[in-house]
Amino acid sequence: MKNSLKKIAGGIVSIIVIAVAAFFGYDYLFADDNGYPQLPLEEYYAGAEGLDGEELKNFLTELVSTNVTLVSYADAKVALAEADADPDNPGKVLTIYSRASVPALWDGSSWHREHVWPNSRLGVERVDEHEKNQASDLHNLRAIQPSVNSSRGNKVFSDETGPETYYPGDEDKGDVARILFYMVIRYPEFDLVEEVLPNDPNTNYTPEAAKMAVLSCLLRWHREDPPDDFEKQRNDVIYRWQNNRNPFIDHPEFVEMIFGD
């Protein structure tokens, strides 16, 4: 009798847990040995089941490029004030690389708009306030302190900061990696490479310059710094503004399935 009651109670608890997970929109419930969940993909990614490698990449490219509502570079000021909100300091944004918390209201001096994939490497002219293109894509923009923005420049990412490379910090390196992975599937003409790419004024702002690096660092950073609550909240906010998501925040396993060795 006691065993039967325990089984019934266990079944009820399982149903409650699944119902709660469904209510809050969790795509998975239980994790595999690598920490990745195993239940079926939620509706947004339903077509991804069974896909891998190039097929998965092509599916995600179509998914994140369909019915997108890009905002202007000017409106990004308002969107980022919401997307990059500091969860511990209402009315402030959490800036990238330095992790400084500054007033969210745009005043032109507290924070700037950082192109994680640099504007000069996006294959288009320097972005104007009214433009809506890859240079105004909210997934690639982060609030940043002006002095940090200047020091980063258009350097590629690596484990050390030097003349041609930039280290984003332990708390932001995974975020940076997933942003760059998103950019490659959103804009298939872009490429992530292994070699360090020097700044080249002759190709900046041209399609020839639409590359970023260093791929092996990005893959490792993605594993070492998995998505946190701030990054997930940011993905939700941008989804409301732009009507697309960064799949590598929702499903970290997609990175290995597409870019892994």
N, C-alpha and C positions, 0 to 999 in steps of 0.2 A: 504493500500500500504506500509506504513512504517513498519507495523508488518511483512508483507511478506519479506521485505528487511532484517529485523532483523533476521528472521528465516534462510534466505539464507546465510546471513553473519555468523550466528552462526554455521551453518552446514559446511561452508568452513573452519572456524577456527578449528572446531573439526577434520576435515579431515587432516588439516595441522599438528595439534598436534599429531595425531595418526601416520602420516607419519614420522614425526621427531622422535618420540619414536621408531618406527620400524627401522629407519635408524641407530640410535645409539645403537640398541640392547637391549632396555629396555624390560624386560619381562612383566612388568605390567605398567598400566597408572594411575589408580585411586585407592585410599586406602579405606579400610573398617574402622569400628569404632576403631579398634586396631592399625590403621596405616599401615596395610598390604594391598598390592594391590589385585585386584580381577579379572583382565582380565586373559584370558587363559595363561597357562605356555608356555614359548618359546620352541623351538625345542629341545634343549638339555635335558629338563626335561619333554618332552611331555608325556612320559609314566607314569609320577607320578600323573596325574590327576585322582581323584577319590580314590586314595590310602591313607591309614592312618595306624598308629601304625606299627606293625611288617611287614605288606605288603610294606609300604613305605620304611621302613628301609632296607628290603631285596632288593627292587628295586634300592635304592641309592647305596647299597653295590656293586651290579653288575655294576651300571653305573660308579662309580668312580674307579672301579678295572679293567675295560675293556680297552684294547689298551693303557695302561699307559706306559710312557717312563720314568722310574726312572733314575735319574742322580746319579753319584757317590758322595760320601761324599766330595771328593776333589772339584768336579765341583760345589758343593753347594756354595762354596765361591764366585764364579762368579755369580751364579744365585741370591743369596741373595743381592749382591751389586746392582742388578737391582730391585729385588722384594721389598726390604726394603728401596728403595731410599727416602730420605727426600724431600717431595714436595716443601719445602721452602728453601732448601739449596742444589743446584746442586752439584754433586760430593761427597755427604755425604749420610750416611744411618741413619735412625732413629732407635735407639736401644730400645729393649723392657724393660719394668719395670722402667728404669730410664728416658726414653724419651730423652736421650742425642743424639746429632747429631755429628757423628764422620766421618772421612774420609772413603769413600766407598772402596777405593783400598785396597785389603787384604795385610796386613803387619804382621799379626800374633799377634799384640799387641793392635791395635785400637779397634778391636772387635773380638769376638769369635762367634761360632755357638751354639745357645741355643736350646736344645731339650725341647720344652714346655712339652710334655709327656716325662719324663726323660729317657735317654738311658738305665739306669739300670732297668727301669720298662717296657721295650719294648719286653722282652722275648727273646732277642738275646744277643750275646756277645758284648762287647764294639766295636763300629763301627770303621773300618779301612778306610783309605782314599779312597781305591779303591772299597769299597763295595757299592752295590745298594740294599737296602732293607728298612724296615720300619724305620731304623735309619738314612736313608738319604732322606726320604720323605720331600720334600720342604715345604709342608703345615705345618709340625711340627717344622720347623727350623726358628729361628729368629736371627737377629744380636743382640748381647748383649755386654755390657762392661764387660771385664774380671773380675773385682772386684765384679760386681753384679752377674755374673755367679757363682762365688765361694760361695757367700752368699745364693743363691737360692738352690744349690745342687740338691738333688732329692726329695725335700719336695713336699707334695701334696698341693693343693690350698685351702685356706680358707679365712675368713674375717680378720684374724690377722696373723702376722708373728711371729712364735715361733719356738721351737726346732724341731717340726715335720710338721709345716704348713708355707705357704708363701702367702702373699697378693701381687698380681701383680700391684696394683695401679688402681685408678679410670679410667684412660684413656686406660688401657690395659686389664681390667678384662673381658670385652665382647669378645675381640679378643682371649684371652686364652680359654674361654668357647667354642667358636666355633671351635677352633683348636682341642680341646679334643673331641667334638662331632664328628668332621670329623674322627678322629682316630678310634673311636669306630665303625663307619660304614665301614671304609676302611679296618679295621682289626677286623673281628667279634670275634676273640678270646680274644680281649681286653674287659675290663669291667670298668664302672664308678660306684663307690659305695658311700655310705653315710658316712661310718665310716672313721676316720683318720687312714691312713696307715703309721706306723712307718717305718723307714729305717731298712731293715733286710739284713745284709751282706750275710746270708745263702741262700737267694732266689734271690738276685739281679742278673740281667742278665739271669734269667731263666723264662720259661713260667708261673710259679707260681706267679711271681711278676708283671704280665701284668695287673695291675689295677691302677686306679687313682681316686682322690676324691677332693673336697666334692661335690657330685652331686647337692644338693639343692642350694649351693652357685653358682655353674655354671649356673643353670637355672635362678637364680635371676640376676646374672651379665649379662647374655645374654639380659634380658629385660631392664636392667638399662643402658647398654652401647651398643646400636645397631651398626651395621656396618657403618663405615664412609668411606670417599673417599680413604684414605690411604689403608684400608683393602680391598676395592673393586679393587683398582689398583693392589695390591699385588696378589689377586686372578687371575686377568687377566694375569699378568706376569707369574705366576706359571703354568697357563693353557698352555701358549706357550711353556714352558720348559717341562712340565710333562704330558700334554694332559689329565689332569683331574682337576676338580674344587672342591672347598669346597661349598657344596650345602647350608650350613647354613649361608653363606655370601650372596649368591644370593637370598635365600628364607628363611628369619628368621622364618617364621611360621612353617617350617618343624621341628624345635626344639620341640615346644609344641606338635606337632602331633606325635612325636616319643618318646620323653623323658618326656613330661609333665605329671602331675598328672591327 
